Amino acid sequence: MKKSDWEELKFKAKKVKNLPQFQEAFAKLSGRSRKAKGNIHFATYSRLSKQSKRGGIKRILAHNKREQEVSYLLPQEQREANEYTPFTERQAEILKKLNIEPTQENFFIGYEKEIRNDYEKFHKRKMPKNSQPLIEAVLNLEAHHTIQDIQNALKQSNFPLQAVHIAIHRDEGHKDELTDETIKNYHAHIIFKNYDYNTHRTILRGLDKKEFSQCQQRLIKALGMQINKEQKSTRHLSKWQMIHRKEKQAERLLKEIRQYEKTQEKAVNFNERNLTNTNTAPQVKNGLNQTLDAKAQKIADLRKEVSQSTQNRYKEQTTTKDKDFER
């Protein structure tokens, strides 16, 4: 895309960005729609990075509670306050009784260790390394959602997993290249207990794909969000392929905006002509009335002149006859 076309698109985008017919195109270019669609993604073991696997629950909590440095946050003045599940007095008391330092990290490390011990005691073997008795998920949110909203939605939707820690992040997002607006990425990191003490197995293992999908949809509906039905392409695009796709999207959007402007210009011209005709009609009518009045007055004047002339001739004739009679 030419630089001049991009500058033209940036200039025109600010005028039409709020029009419904262009919002989907803007969302594709910016990478996020104005109204977030509901999604929940679980960090399964196969998707975890080597660092996450080594760091375990301690690393997850450090990231979620912003105790670990993050490079992709919004500028400080654009960030909103994050929200975290607090470390309770009850949790602290449990650790104190075990002579363990009362921190939230130590509580969850001990919680996971207790689950693994229960599994080993029942099955007479250690829990596999790739099992996740505590599993993290990322849930898309809207600006107004709180931890209480998430807890209520989990209960209302009969979600099969229990949330043991929730962190809502309101400090991430990006700048829209076209409109220069800040698009915030509201989301929650949720740590779930993925273990059933009755069956002594992880819960997700007992759910089929369809059943688990229905659980997620119920949760999203309970939050009052729209379910994201878009199918992601399994084909990986390179950096240059992504740039090319964005350029094509920008070119289509510019073409649509130009067409819209032409249509609007025609509509304005048509309305101006109608307005001119509407304003001119009374003037024409008044002009015609004035002309008719002038002609009527002229006719009246002529009739008066004819009548006066007739009367004058009659007087002259009468005077002549009287003179002839006198003679």
GUVEX-546998 format. One record per residue (C-alpha): residue number from 1; z, x, y. Coordinates in Angstrom, 3 decimals, always signed. Example, Ala and Ser with C-alpha at 12.3 -4.5 7.8 and 13.67 -1.06 7.14 Angstrom:
<rs>
- num, w, u, v
- 1, +7.800, +12.300, -4.500;
- 2, +7.140, +13.670, -1.060;
</rs>
This chain:
<rs>
- num, w, u, v
- 1, +0.000, +0.000, +0.000;
- 2, -0.935, +1.326, +3.428;
- 3, +1.851, +2.298, +5.794;
- 4, +0.469, -0.069, +8.449;
- 5, +0.508, -2.961, +5.931;
- 6, +4.110, -2.166, +4.978;
- 7, +5.176, -2.132, +8.639;
- 8, +3.368, -5.436, +9.174;
- 9, +5.143, -6.907, +6.142;
- 10, +8.550, -5.712, +7.409;
- 11, +7.894, -7.261, +10.831;
- 12, +6.695, -10.596, +9.454;
- 13, +9.297, -10.766, +6.687;
- 14, +12.106, -11.244, +9.202;
- 15, +10.421, -14.427, +10.464;
- 16, +9.860, -16.112, +7.093;
- 17, +12.685, -14.699, +4.925;
- 18, +14.624, -18.005, +4.970;
- 19, +11.661, -20.214, +4.023;
- 20, +12.030, -21.565, +0.446;
- 21, +8.439, -20.753, -0.603;
- 22, +9.003, -17.020, -0.042;
- 23, +12.530, -16.523, -1.396;
- 24, +11.463, -15.868, -4.996;
- 25, +8.994, -13.183, -3.873;
- 26, +11.665, -11.571, -1.670;
- 27, +14.112, -11.652, -4.589;
- 28, +11.676, -9.750, -6.826;
- 29, +11.127, -7.084, -4.185;
- 30, +14.800, -6.706, -3.300;
- 31, +15.917, -6.755, -6.935;
- 32, +18.397, -9.604, -6.561;
- 33, +18.104, -13.249, -5.629;
- 34, +20.179, -14.751, -2.806;
- 35, +21.949, -17.006, -5.278;
- 36, +23.161, -14.917, -8.213;
- 37, +22.370, -16.223, -11.671;
- 38, +25.025, -16.206, -14.346;
- 39, +24.995, -13.291, -16.778;
- 40, +27.584, -11.605, -18.952;
- 41, +26.786, -8.278, -20.629;
- 42, +28.985, -6.693, -23.284;
- 43, +29.258, -2.928, -23.542;
- 44, +28.717, -2.600, -27.287;
- 45, +29.451, +0.762, -28.874;
- 46, +25.765, +1.658, -29.262;
- 47, +25.219, +1.180, -25.500;
- 48, +28.154, +3.329, -24.414;
- 49, +27.528, +6.776, -22.977;
- 50, +29.109, +9.849, -24.561;
- 51, +31.556, +10.068, -21.650;
- 52, +32.612, +6.434, -22.121;
- 53, +33.131, +6.954, -25.838;
- 54, +35.273, +10.035, -25.200;
- 55, +37.192, +8.517, -22.284;
- 56, +37.902, +5.216, -23.992;
- 57, +40.050, +2.565, -22.328;
- 58, +41.548, +5.073, -19.871;
- 59, +38.143, +5.854, -18.384;
- 60, +37.206, +2.149, -18.214;
- 61, +40.378, +1.289, -16.282;
- 62, +39.946, +4.239, -13.913;
- 63, +36.452, +3.039, -13.016;
- 64, +37.379, -0.634, -12.772;
- 65, +40.417, +0.002, -10.548;
- 66, +38.444, +2.444, -8.373;
- 67, +40.704, +5.346, -9.300;
- 68, +37.575, +7.268, -10.218;
- 69, +35.088, +8.394, -7.553;
- 70, +31.945, +6.233, -7.394;
- 71, +28.843, +7.411, -5.520;
- 72, +26.926, +4.121, -5.190;
- 73, +29.328, +2.032, -3.115;
- 74, +28.364, +0.311, +0.123;
- 75, +29.361, +1.886, +3.456;
- 76, +33.069, +1.393, +4.135;
- 77, +32.530, -1.199, +6.897;
- 78, +30.446, -3.410, +4.579;
- 79, +32.853, -3.454, +1.634;
- 80, +35.078, -6.403, +0.817;
- 81, +38.446, -6.167, -0.919;
- 82, +38.334, -5.810, -4.696;
- 83, +40.697, -7.768, -6.932;
- 84, +42.519, -6.523, -10.041;
- 85, +44.801, -7.942, -12.716;
- 86, +48.242, -6.508, -11.847;
- 87, +50.447, -4.446, -14.163;
- 88, +53.282, -6.849, -14.980;
- 89, +57.011, -6.190, -15.259;
- 90, +56.932, -7.444, -18.846;
- 91, +54.311, -4.836, -19.779;
- 92, +56.374, -2.143, -18.070;
- 93, +59.540, -3.175, -19.967;
- 94, +57.733, -2.955, -23.323;
- 95, +56.719, +0.654, -22.586;
- 96, +60.184, +1.600, -21.313;
- 97, +61.749, +0.438, -24.585;
- 98, +59.338, +2.756, -26.417;
- 99, +60.158, +5.640, -24.036;
- 100, +56.571, +5.649, -22.746;
- 101, +55.668, +6.071, -19.085;
- 102, +55.160, +2.517, -17.719;
- 103, +51.546, +2.570, -16.543;
- 104, +48.745, +0.082, -17.151;
- 105, +46.670, +2.775, -18.888;
- 106, +49.468, +3.583, -21.329;
- 107, +49.988, -0.112, -22.041;
- 108, +46.362, -0.644, -23.103;
- 109, +46.234, +2.646, -25.029;
- 110, +49.291, +1.480, -26.946;
- 111, +47.811, -2.001, -27.358;
- 112, +44.650, -0.595, -28.946;
- 113, +46.683, +1.727, -31.177;
- 114, +48.767, -1.252, -32.386;
- 115, +45.586, -3.176, -33.327;
- 116, +44.173, -0.213, -35.258;
- 117, +47.466, +0.206, -37.101;
- 118, +47.432, -3.481, -38.082;
- 119, +43.876, -3.141, -39.408;
- 120, +44.784, -0.025, -41.419;
- 121, +47.910, -1.656, -42.845;
- 122, +45.983, -4.721, -44.037;
- 123, +42.731, -3.097, -45.241;
- 124, +44.307, +0.146, -46.505;
- 125, +41.801, +2.161, -44.517;
- 126, +41.252, +3.188, -40.941;
- 127, +39.317, +1.020, -38.555;
- 128, +35.760, +2.382, -38.104;
- 129, +35.225, +4.496, -34.999;
- 130, +32.478, +2.230, -33.713;
- 131, +34.767, -0.841, -33.807;
- 132, +35.960, -2.038, -30.432;
- 133, +39.287, -3.874, -30.595;
- 134, +39.192, -3.838, -26.789;
- 135, +35.700, -4.484, -25.455;
- 136, +34.432, -4.540, -21.871;
- 137, +31.956, -7.019, -20.370;
- 138, +30.359, -7.294, -16.922;
- 139, +30.088, -10.814, -15.488;
- 140, +27.906, -11.740, -12.488;
- 141, +29.766, -13.683, -9.791;
- 142, +29.303, -15.323, -6.421;
- 143, +31.205, -14.340, -3.279;
- 144, +33.838, -17.077, -3.599;
- 145, +34.924, -16.391, -7.200;
- 146, +38.436, -15.092, -7.875;
- 147, +40.368, -13.868, -10.931;
- 148, +41.940, -17.305, -11.214;
- 149, +38.457, -18.893, -11.305;
- 150, +37.474, -16.609, -14.196;
- 151, +40.668, -17.351, -16.129;
- 152, +40.160, -21.093, -15.643;
- 153, +36.502, -20.849, -16.749;
- 154, +37.442, -18.878, -19.883;
- 155, +39.986, -21.546, -20.814;
- 156, +37.651, -24.455, -19.968;
- 157, +34.776, -23.006, -22.003;
- 158, +36.968, -22.232, -25.056;
- 159, +35.795, -18.623, -24.937;
- 160, +36.616, -16.923, -28.264;
- 161, +37.959, -13.719, -26.675;
- 162, +41.129, -13.290, -24.609;
- 163, +40.807, -11.454, -21.265;
- 164, +43.549, -8.837, -20.945;
- 165, +42.311, -7.245, -17.698;
- 166, +39.924, -8.378, -14.944;
- 167, +38.595, -6.358, -12.015;
- 168, +36.368, -8.045, -9.411;
- 169, +34.165, -5.640, -7.449;
- 170, +32.976, -6.656, -3.979;
- 171, +32.082, -3.182, -2.732;
- 172, +28.687, -2.681, -4.390;
- 173, +25.165, -3.670, -3.364;
- 174, +22.087, -2.323, -1.649;
- 175, +20.035, -2.635, +1.520;
- 176, +16.914, -4.793, +1.426;
- 177, +14.007, -2.553, +2.434;
- 178, +12.099, -5.433, +4.012;
- 179, +14.739, -7.328, +5.979;
- 180, +17.383, -4.568, +6.341;
- 181, +19.955, -7.068, +5.043;
- 182, +22.809, -5.951, +2.810;
- 183, +22.615, -7.669, -0.574;
- 184, +26.003, -7.529, -2.250;
- 185, +26.470, -7.320, -5.989;
- 186, +29.526, -9.424, -6.789;
- 187, +30.666, -8.950, -10.383;
- 188, +33.708, -8.622, -12.611;
- 189, +34.586, -6.058, -15.264;
- 190, +36.554, -7.856, -17.971;
- 191, +38.411, -6.192, -20.835;
- 192, +38.688, -8.562, -23.792;
- 193, +40.924, -8.393, -26.846;
- 194, +38.381, -8.400, -29.668;
- 195, +40.754, -8.723, -32.622;
- 196, +42.194, -11.576, -34.671;
- 197, +45.623, -10.833, -36.181;
- 198, +45.150, -13.705, -38.664;
- 199, +41.918, -12.380, -40.201;
- 200, +42.658, -8.733, -39.313;
- 201, +39.088, -8.308, -38.121;
- 202, +37.226, -7.995, -34.850;
- 203, +36.237, -11.416, -33.500;
- 204, +32.655, -10.691, -32.421;
- 205, +31.812, -9.595, -35.937;
- 206, +32.378, -13.149, -37.161;
- 207, +30.106, -14.783, -34.545;
- 208, +26.368, -15.155, -35.038;
- 209, +23.981, -14.534, -32.154;
- 210, +23.291, -18.210, -31.407;
- 211, +26.959, -19.171, -31.484;
- 212, +27.933, -16.322, -29.158;
- 213, +25.093, -17.190, -26.772;
- 214, +26.427, -20.748, -26.516;
- 215, +29.899, -19.385, -25.721;
- 216, +28.466, -17.346, -22.856;
- 217, +26.495, -20.316, -21.493;
- 218, +29.614, -22.495, -21.477;
- 219, +31.460, -19.808, -19.515;
- 220, +28.686, -19.518, -16.920;
- 221, +28.521, -23.304, -16.485;
- 222, +32.303, -23.455, -16.078;
- 223, +31.953, -21.000, -13.181;
- 224, +29.415, -23.353, -11.562;
- 225, +26.567, -20.850, -11.826;
- 226, +22.959, -21.193, -12.917;
- 227, +22.162, -19.755, -16.339;
- 228, +19.683, -16.895, -16.199;
- 229, +16.838, -17.850, -18.546;
- 230, +14.498, -15.030, -17.548;
- 231, +13.392, -12.889, -20.460;
- 232, +13.641, -9.171, -19.797;
- 233, +10.726, -7.057, -20.893;
- 234, +11.519, -4.705, -23.751;
- 235, +8.889, -2.276, -22.457;
- 236, +10.370, +0.605, -20.472;
- 237, +8.597, +1.332, -17.190;
- 238, +8.432, +4.801, -15.692;
- 239, +9.370, +5.493, -12.074;
- 240, +5.699, +5.477, -10.994;
- 241, +4.990, +2.256, -12.883;
- 242, +7.919, +0.624, -11.104;
- 243, +6.622, +1.816, -7.713;
- 244, +3.140, +0.514, -8.532;
- 245, +4.548, -2.881, -9.535;
- 246, +6.577, -3.104, -6.314;
- 247, +3.490, -2.266, -4.251;
- 248, +1.495, -5.030, -5.940;
- 249, +4.316, -7.493, -5.298;
- 250, +4.442, -6.430, -1.640;
- 251, +0.663, -6.824, -1.277;
- 252, +0.777, -10.346, -2.740;
- 253, +3.646, -11.294, -0.460;
- 254, +1.822, -10.002, +2.638;
- 255, -1.287, -11.966, +1.650;
- 256, +0.782, -15.145, +1.225;
- 257, +2.500, -14.649, +4.615;
- 258, -0.845, -14.109, +6.356;
- 259, -2.210, -17.283, +4.763;
- 260, +0.917, -19.161, +5.820;
- 261, +0.517, -17.949, +9.406;
- 262, -3.108, -19.100, +9.495;
- 263, -2.105, -22.533, +8.229;
- 264, +0.662, -22.729, +10.831;
- 265, -1.738, -21.662, +13.597;
- 266, -4.208, -24.402, +12.636;
- 267, -1.416, -26.958, +12.596;
- 268, -0.235, -25.855, +16.058;
- 269, -3.781, -26.049, +17.498;
- 270, -4.273, -29.505, +15.995;
- 271, -0.996, -30.721, +17.472;
- 272, -1.868, -29.264, +20.875;
- 273, -5.208, -31.102, +20.878;
- 274, -3.504, -34.359, +19.939;
- 275, -0.904, -33.806, +22.636;
- 276, -3.652, -33.108, +25.197;
- 277, -5.483, -36.263, +24.187;
- 278, -2.284, -38.273, +24.321;
- 279, -1.434, -36.964, +27.769;
- 280, -5.004, -37.420, +29.058;
- 281, -5.396, -41.060, +27.925;
- 282, -3.102, -42.587, +30.599;
- 283, -4.825, -40.487, +33.265;
- 284, -8.256, -41.741, +32.200;
- 285, -6.960, -45.306, +32.132;
- 286, -5.486, -44.951, +35.610;
- 287, -8.749, -43.458, +36.872;
- 288, -10.770, -46.330, +35.446;
- 289, -8.406, -48.863, +36.994;
- 290, -8.674, -47.179, +40.361;
- 291, -12.481, -47.173, +40.134;
- 292, -12.568, -50.859, +39.181;
- 293, -10.177, -51.701, +41.990;
- 294, -12.350, -49.797, +44.451;
- 295, -15.467, -51.577, +43.232;
- 296, -13.734, -54.969, +43.435;
- 297, -12.623, -54.175, +46.968;
- 298, -16.134, -53.137, +47.890;
- 299, -17.549, -56.384, +46.490;
- 300, -14.934, -58.367, +48.412;
- 301, -15.837, -56.500, +51.600;
- 302, -19.551, -57.195, +51.036;
- 303, -18.864, -60.860, +50.450;
- 304, -16.849, -60.954, +53.653;
- 305, -19.670, -59.279, +55.548;
- 306, -22.238, -61.741, +54.111;
- 307, -20.030, -64.686, +54.991;
- 308, -19.511, -63.395, +58.533;
- 309, -23.227, -62.751, +58.940;
- 310, -24.044, -66.284, +57.748;
- 311, -21.550, -67.768, +60.185;
- 312, -22.999, -65.745, +63.052;
- 313, -26.563, -66.864, +62.288;
- 314, -25.398, -70.504, +62.079;
- 315, -23.760, -70.214, +65.524;
- 316, -26.874, -68.679, +66.988;
- 317, -29.046, -71.493, +65.589;
- 318, -26.649, -74.172, +66.907;
- 319, -26.600, -72.610, +70.367;
- 320, -30.438, -72.561, +70.503;
- 321, -30.727, -76.236, +69.532;
- 322, -28.198, -77.231, +72.218;
- 323, -30.204, -75.383, +74.863;
- 324, -33.446, -77.065, +73.776;
- 325, -31.772, -80.487, +73.965;
- 326, -30.561, -79.848, +77.530;
- 327, -34.078, -79.131, +78.631;
</rs>
